Structure formats: structure tokens, C-alpha cells
Amino acid sequence: MRPFLILIVLLAGQSVAADTCRDEIAALYDGPLDPFQRPPHRQIVQQFDAEGNPTRAYRNTVETPLRTIAGEPAAGFFTMAIDRELWNGPSETGPWSKNPAQMPEGREATLRQQYADQRENLTDTVCHGITAEGLVHYSYRTQTNPDATGGFFGSLDQIWLDPEIGQIVRFEMTEFVNPWTEGVSQDRHVIEVEFDPVIQVAPPE
């Protein structure tokens, strides 16, 4: 088990002071909260409205943050993104049609800066301890810094980490904020993570 995960397990069974808890969560950005260190996986995403009613469901296939397939099965629409290139198709396996649009330049640097912002802007950090299922539970609020256009995003997050594999297996996010939407959204997103080392997101032939 990695050293910082051993520390997590030791601290999870006791009351953690606020500053110590913040440091513990911030350290996760050097490990399981860093998507660039996350192994290939699938995400099952369920969205709920403010009243708790399910609204939309998504499936994401992630080799790396720069090689993904994401879409809404009910709508029959998926997008494959590899570096800056995009393709669209009706399912997770295609068939794929080239999308003439491209992701912005400097995509990796932008993503890494957003994660660094989130680490620096942690507030309301709570280390809840180990659940009955043996997962380590945290909650915190964070957001990115405004970019050149004034854009940012933030939310109140919860994560559940499996110490046996050293990875986060569940995310929940709510209280979304951004400069384009008035107020705070009480919608909730629940993301279940399934790791699969054989996942590859490759350009269509």
C-alpha cells in the first residue's frame, strides 16, 4: 500500500482536525484525485434534479483524460476525444464520423491547471472516516480560478476511496457554481467508477 494511503487509513478511524483534514485531501491530488494518474476506467454517471429525481444518465470510457469516449445511451450520441481530435457516433463502439471541430490548444495544460486550482481552493473539508463498506469517505468544496475569459466552475464534492486499490470508486457533486448561471444549482451528479486495465481509446481506422 502506498505511504500516503497508509496515512489515510490510520487517520480515517479518528477525528481529524480541520487543517490536517485539508492537508489529507490536498495530498490526494498527488494520487487518486489526479486524473492523469488514474488507471483506465469506465464511469457510470447519473444526474438528479434538486428534488432528487433522476434526469439524465451518461457513460464515459476513459483511457486517460486526453483519450475518452463520453455519451448518453438514451440519446444514442457519443463523442470520442483523442488529444484535440473529435469523432461522433451512436454508441460507445461507433461507427464513428469525424467531427471537424477540435478541442482547444493546450488542453492538457488547461486540465492540469484546473486540478491545481481545485487543490489550492479547498474549503469545508471533512474527513468522515471509513464506511461500513471499508471505503474512506471525504467531502469538500472547491472551484477553479477564473480563466482569461472569466470562466470558472465549482461544486461541493464527496468522494469514496477504496484503500485496497488506492483509487476513488465513487464521486458525488452538487451545489454547482459558474459565472454564466445565476445562483447555486442543487442538481446532483453521482459517478460510479469501474477500473479496467485493458481499456484503450484509439482513433477509428
C-alpha positions as semicolon CSV with decimal commas, in nm:
position;residue;x (nm);y (nm);z (nm)
1;M;0,000;0,000;0,000
2;R;0,134;0,346;-0,088
3;P;0,264;0,554;0,207
4;F;0,005;0,830;0,177
5;L;-0,272;0,568;0,167
6;I;-0,138;0,410;0,486
7;L;-0,163;0,756;0,647
8;I;-0,520;0,789;0,519
9;V;-0,624;0,461;0,673
10;L;-0,461;0,548;1,005
11;L;-0,630;0,888;1,020
12;A;-0,968;0,773;0,893
13;G;-1,054;0,594;1,216
14;Q;-1,015;0,902;1,433
15;S;-1,140;1,258;1,445
16;V;-0,922;1,467;1,216
17;A;-0,854;1,835;1,284
18;A;-0,971;2,067;1,007
19;D;-0,623;2,172;0,891
20;T;-0,497;1,815;0,897
21;C;-0,801;1,700;0,704
22;R;-0,749;1,968;0,440
23;D;-0,387;1,859;0,402
24;E;-0,501;1,498;0,371
25;I;-0,746;1,579;0,094
26;A;-0,497;1,808;-0,081
27;A;-0,247;1,518;-0,083
28;L;-0,496;1,314;-0,284
29;Y;-0,433;1,549;-0,578
30;D;-0,088;1,388;-0,595
31;G;-0,259;1,049;-0,626
32;P;-0,617;0,930;-0,677
33;L;-0,763;1,281;-0,729
34;D;-0,521;1,339;-1,018
35;P;-0,698;1,205;-1,331
36;F;-0,364;1,178;-1,510
37;Q;-0,263;0,913;-1,254
38;R;-0,596;0,729;-1,266
39;P;-0,586;0,391;-1,444
40;P;-0,818;0,322;-1,742
41;H;-1,178;0,305;-1,624
42;R;-1,547;0,346;-1,702
43;Q;-1,774;0,599;-1,537
44;I;-2,147;0,548;-1,491
45;V;-2,293;0,895;-1,436
46;Q;-2,645;0,961;-1,305
47;Q;-2,777;1,315;-1,279
48;F;-3,056;1,418;-1,041
49;D;-3,253;1,742;-1,015
50;A;-3,287;1,946;-0,696
51;E;-3,583;1,729;-0,586
52;G;-3,382;1,408;-0,624
53;N;-3,547;1,290;-0,946
54;P;-3,316;1,119;-1,199
55;T;-3,281;1,328;-1,512
56;R;-3,003;1,204;-1,742
57;A;-2,756;0,913;-1,745
58;Y;-2,417;0,904;-1,913
59;R;-2,138;0,653;-1,969
60;N;-1,776;0,756;-2,005
61;T;-1,484;0,539;-2,111
62;V;-1,150;0,686;-2,005
63;E;-0,805;0,565;-2,101
64;T;-0,653;0,900;-1,998
65;P;-0,807;1,247;-1,962
66;L;-0,694;1,307;-2,323
67;R;-0,838;0,980;-2,460
68;T;-1,207;0,944;-2,378
69;I;-1,544;0,829;-2,508
70;A;-1,842;1,001;-2,347
71;G;-2,211;0,998;-2,422
72;E;-2,574;0,949;-2,334
73;P;-2,704;0,599;-2,419
74;A;-3,069;0,709;-2,420
75;A;-2,991;0,973;-2,682
76;G;-2,772;0,742;-2,890
77;F;-2,496;1,000;-2,909
78;F;-2,130;0,958;-2,808
79;T;-1,814;1,160;-2,865
80;M;-1,462;1,022;-2,887
81;A;-1,192;1,273;-2,797
82;I;-0,824;1,198;-2,856
83;D;-0,593;1,490;-2,784
84;R;-0,759;1,764;-2,996
85;E;-0,943;1,537;-3,242
86;L;-1,315;1,454;-3,215
87;W;-1,544;1,186;-3,359
88;N;-1,918;1,127;-3,308
89;G;-2,114;0,802;-3,312
90;P;-2,437;0,637;-3,193
91;S;-2,271;0,405;-2,938
92;E;-1,956;0,353;-2,737
93;T;-1,818;0,141;-3,022
94;G;-1,921;0,368;-3,310
95;P;-1,940;0,366;-3,602
96;W;-1,752;0,691;-3,586
97;S;-1,778;1,001;-3,804
98;K;-1,508;1,268;-3,793
99;N;-1,615;1,590;-3,628
100;P;-1,447;1,889;-3,797
101;A;-1,433;2,075;-3,464
102;Q;-1,125;2,043;-3,244
103;M;-1,051;2,074;-2,877
104;P;-0,865;2,395;-2,784
105;E;-0,487;2,400;-2,800
106;G;-0,309;2,339;-2,472
107;R;-0,579;2,105;-2,347
108;E;-0,351;1,909;-2,113
109;A;-0,202;2,222;-1,960
110;T;-0,551;2,365;-1,906
111;L;-0,671;2,049;-1,732
112;R;-0,364;2,032;-1,511
113;Q;-0,409;2,398;-1,413
114;Q;-0,774;2,335;-1,322
115;Y;-0,674;2,047;-1,093
116;A;-0,405;2,264;-0,934
117;D;-0,664;2,538;-0,875
118;Q;-0,902;2,291;-0,714
119;R;-0,630;2,172;-0,480
120;E;-0,543;2,526;-0,372
121;N;-0,908;2,632;-0,330
122;L;-1,024;2,355;-0,096
123;T;-1,268;2,462;0,176
124;D;-1,523;2,293;0,404
125;T;-1,305;1,984;0,418
126;V;-1,437;1,688;0,619
127;C;-1,267;1,352;0,671
128;H;-1,559;1,126;0,758
129;G;-1,357;0,809;0,820
130;I;-1,413;0,455;0,700
131;T;-1,761;0,346;0,593
132;A;-1,923;0,012;0,669
133;E;-1,813;-0,097;0,321
134;G;-1,448;-0,025;0,403
135;L;-1,425;0,290;0,187
136;V;-1,261;0,611;0,304
137;H;-1,511;0,898;0,278
138;Y;-1,427;1,267;0,227
139;S;-1,622;1,581;0,143
140;Y;-1,502;1,926;0,042
141;R;-1,588;2,235;-0,159
142;T;-1,362;2,366;-0,434
143;Q;-1,354;2,557;-0,760
144;T;-1,120;2,665;-1,036
145;N;-0,979;3,015;-1,066
146;P;-1,125;3,240;-1,338
147;D;-0,955;3,189;-1,673
148;A;-0,877;3,454;-1,936
149;T;-1,247;3,478;-2,024
150;G;-1,361;3,495;-1,659
151;G;-1,488;3,140;-1,667
152;F;-1,469;2,907;-1,367
153;F;-1,662;2,618;-1,214
154;G;-1,704;2,485;-0,863
155;S;-1,904;2,240;-0,654
156;L;-1,946;2,064;-0,321
157;D;-1,794;1,719;-0,367
158;Q;-1,790;1,386;-0,189
159;I;-1,555;1,101;-0,272
160;W;-1,520;0,740;-0,158
161;L;-1,175;0,584;-0,185
162;D;-1,105;0,210;-0,183
163;P;-0,779;0,175;0,016
164;E;-0,720;-0,175;-0,122
165;I;-0,667;-0,040;-0,475
166;G;-0,578;0,319;-0,381
167;Q;-0,843;0,465;-0,611
168;I;-1,167;0,661;-0,583
169;V;-1,465;0,444;-0,675
170;R;-1,749;0,694;-0,624
171;F;-1,792;1,069;-0,666
172;E;-2,091;1,289;-0,580
173;M;-2,114;1,657;-0,674
174;T;-2,375;1,924;-0,604
175;E;-2,409;2,299;-0,533
176;F;-2,259;2,381;-0,873
177;V;-2,148;2,738;-0,942
178;N;-2,026;2,915;-1,255
179;P;-2,035;3,273;-1,387
180;W;-2,296;3,202;-1,655
181;T;-2,571;3,059;-1,432
182;E;-2,737;3,262;-1,161
183;G;-2,723;3,123;-0,809
184;V;-2,619;2,777;-0,695
185;S;-2,751;2,467;-0,870
186;Q;-2,879;2,197;-0,634
187;D;-2,863;1,932;-0,905
188;R;-2,659;1,629;-0,804
189;H;-2,424;1,410;-1,008
190;V;-2,331;1,059;-0,893
191;I;-2,038;0,886;-1,063
192;E;-1,956;0,518;-1,010
193;V;-1,612;0,410;-1,132
194;E;-1,519;0,068;-1,272
195;F;-1,148;0,012;-1,341
196;D;-1,043;-0,196;-1,641
197;P;-0,672;-0,211;-1,739
198;V;-0,747;-0,331;-2,094
199;I;-0,935;-0,014;-2,195
200;Q;-0,787;0,160;-2,498
201;V;-0,934;0,460;-2,679
202;A;-0,782;0,452;-3,026
203;P;-0,867;0,653;-3,340
204;P;-1,109;0,473;-3,573
205;E;-0,950;0,309;-3,873
